[in-house]
Amino acid sequence: MGSYKTKYIRVTKIKDILVDDQTDKKIRVAGDAKDLVYEYLDNAVVQACQDLVNKLPRKSKGANKGDLKRITLKPRDFENGEEEEEEEE
């Protein structure tokens, strides 16, 4: 294989994080599975970024219903279970 070009991950860092949490054993990736692993991780990064965008508040009324209220991620976007009304800036 060897034809997949990564977009969002650094392949040199993958070995450092492929470790079993319970035993601290490093996980190896077979040569013919590397492209599949890289593509999977690239897709996971894309999905995680979309999840971040979805955390942003949206307008709920008017002609612009569904549009983003702001385009900046803030620390409060990472607080679980607490949705606050956005103050107009």
Helices and strands as residue ranges (DSSP letters): H 11-17, G 31-33, H 34-55, G 75-78
